[in-house]
Amino acid sequence: SPSPSPSPSVTTTTVAPSPSPSPSPSPSPTPTSSTSAVIAEAISKLEASNSAGVFQYDTGNGWEDSTVYTWADMIEAVQLMAETGVGSAKLWLGDSVANVNYGLVNVAAFLAQCMQETIQYNACDENNWSDAAVVQEAGGSTYSSTSACGQLGQSYQDYTCSAEEEQLGGDDGMACKVNTNMEMRASTQAMWYGAPAKLFCAPKSKVPHAPRWDYSGPWCDPNLAGDRFADDVALDTYWDYVNDGGSCKDYPTIKAGGWTYSGGGCTGTTCPGAAAPAFGRDARTDLEGCCWWGRGVIQTTGVCNYGKLNYYIGKRAADRGASAMFPTIDFCENPGAICEDGQPGSLKWVAGFFYWLNAVQSYESGAWNYIDELKAWVDAGMKTSDTSFINGASGIVNRGCHNPPACGTGSLHAGSARAANFVTVLTAMKLI
C-alpha cells in the first residue's frame, strides 16, 4: 500500500502534527446514532479489511508497521465510541446496514488524519518539533525542553475551558488544575538520527533551568547501549542527568545527541522557549506545570481537554455516578495514562475519537455540513479524484474550518498526504 505520506528527512520529521493543536469542544449530539445491527456490520467490515501495512511509520531507513497503533485497537475503540460514546455523543456508523459505507467512510476520514498527525511518527506523545525554522518564526531556543509547555506560541496549561463548560463541571470546574509539583516523562519520542528526547515536566526544585536538545551532539557508541536509561528510569536520576547536560542515555535506540545549556538561542544558564503572548506568557525558562502536551492518535492537549476526558470517560465520571469507559484513570492526576504501557490499547484511539465526534462529525458552517458532505461524496460513487470532502475534513482538524485559509488560521497543511491516506484506508476497507 502507498506510504501514509512522503518519507520525512532527518530534519522534517519534527514538524508539528498540526501547527496549532485543536481543542476539543464539549460533547454534543451527533447527527444521528447507529443501531446495534449497523455497528455489528461496520465492525465486521473493519475486521475483514486488508489492514496489513496501513499503519506505518518512517524509521529513517524505510517504512515499518507501527508499534504504537494497531488496527485491532482501533476497532475496539470504534465499537466503544459507537455503542457507549461520550455523554450524548456517539460515533456515527451509518443509518442502516444497507448504508454502512457512510460509517466506514467516516472512520476512514478520521484515520487519514491520524496517519498524518501521529502514526507516521510512531508517536503517542507529542514530539519536540521546535527546530531552527520554528524558532526563527516564533522565537526561543532550538529544541528547548520547554516544548513540553507549548510549541509555536502555545501554552498548554492555559488552554482554559469556556465559562459554560466550567459551570457544567460544578464546584470543581471542568479543566484540570495545574499542579506545579507534577513530574513525568513522555512515553514516546521521535525516532530519527539524533531525535530529541521525550518531553518532560518537573518543578523548578528538580529542574531549575530548561536545557535544549542538541541533535548534533556527541555520537552515541552502540557498544555502550547497556548504559542507556530504561523508559521507567527513576525521575530523580533522570533530572540529575538533565541538569548535568548529559548525553546518549535518553532512550534505548539513541544514536546521537544530548542536553546542553549553550548555543541555539540559550541565554546564560537556560534555553528559553517561545513566548506565548496570546496566553499572557513570556518565554518559559522552566518546566513547572508543563505536563499537558499532546497525547494520543489526534493529540489531546491542554488542561481543558484532559479535564473533559476525566469528566466524561475517566475517574471523575465514575466518581459522579456516570458511566465511565476508564473509571480508574484520573486524567488530571496522570495525563500520561493515554500513552503508558499497561493501559488499554484502545485508550489512545478513544481520546482521538472524543475529539472527532464533537469537532468534525458534528461540524456545520454555513451551507457546509460534514455528514451531508460525506453522504454526497459516497452517493456520487466515492470518486477519489474528488477531494472536496476529505479536504474539508482535513481543514477542520488542521485549521479549524472546512475551507482554509478562509477562516484566517492558515492554509491546509499536508492536504495531499491526508488525501492519499484516505485512499489507502478506503482501499484497505475494500470500498474502492
Beta strands, then each sheet from edge to edge (+ up, - down):
strand 1: 56-58
strand 2: 63-65
strand 3: 184-185
strand 4: 200-201
strand 5: 212-219
strand 6: 256-260
strand 7: 364-365
strand 8: 368-369
sheet 1: 1+ 2-
sheet 2: 3+ 4-
sheet 3: 5+ 6-
sheet 4: 7+ 8-
end
